Amino acid sequence: MNTNLQDYSHKRFNILTGEWVLVSPHRAKRPWQGQNEAISNEQRPTHDLSCYLCAGNTRINGEENPEYKDVFVFTNDFAALQTTSPVFSVNEGLFKAESEQGICKVICFSPDHSKSLADMTVEDIDKVVKTWQKEYIELGSHAMINYVQIFENKGAVMGCSNPHPHGQIWSQSTLPNEVYKKDQQQNRYYNKNKSSLLGDYLEQELKANERIIYQNDDFAVLIPFWAIWPFEAMIVPKTQKRNITELSEEESLNFADAISKITIVYDKLFECSFPYSSGIHQSPTDGQPNDHWHWHMSFYPPLLRSATVKKFMVGYEMFGSPQRDITAEQAADRLRNLL
Ligand SMILES: [Zn+2]
């Protein structure tokens, strides 16, 4: 490791998006006088009558949830994308717009209102993985759907309105911005080198062994070299696969194990139910070979130095680039030591 990276301001390149992040390790010790978030460590009941995701409860549209035992999926009652949106485009001088169709679903990870992924067994998380695979295939098979975005928004600080363990799946006709950038970067690299961008990156990461938090036979959990969020992490499959449906039974379990490990160390870090947005980026469902794709899962947690101090993406980050103080290597050290 070049020690300059731990001592002096510099910028790091994100190979997946083609963008830069500013790193300021010398600032990590400055005192905090900003906003503090409220900690919520209340014990939740296993079933909450007022929760619209709990088994047997009635949702706002009048539909009743079944008495589900593990994972439950339903179409979002207030979907951001419509299947009925007509195909149209607007090209009026410099005003440009395109129609967008899609299907949005909600996935309850467990009937137990009090749990999060960190509290679930690897076998139970594996059931969530299996459901993601099923939904990716089913949603992707629609002619109008060319991309399936799986994600979770966890914690009130992330604007998540319901503490019940759940995630979402938004599927749509075109590639969203973040996916488009990664598609382009991976494609360019694959065409030039005939190998996977993320596969080659992981090889270098495993050799350096500075940002790896955990690994099993099939996955590595690491802080990416170019991480923006203080404790941002990524789960990367060790062999190139385009999407999660290409996992074997054993790989699927090992993926669940990786999710379990990272969510558990997150909760330990500041002794709280750690908030984050997580998501899986994988090949589009557009019928193309997409051989350049190497799927992965990312976690973007907002907490900076305690359960109550959150990082804000404001000022320079809105007008310039994202910026961080604690280095990726320091963050990886802290998480690794909590395993
Ligand atoms: Zn609930």
Boltz pocket constraint, residues with backbone or C-beta under 6 A from the ligand:
constraints:
  - pocket:
      binder: B
      contacts: [[A, 46], [A, 47], [A, 48], [A, 51], [A, 52], [A, 53], [A, 54], [A, 55], [A, 111], [A, 112], [A, 113], [A, 164]]
      max_distance: 6.0
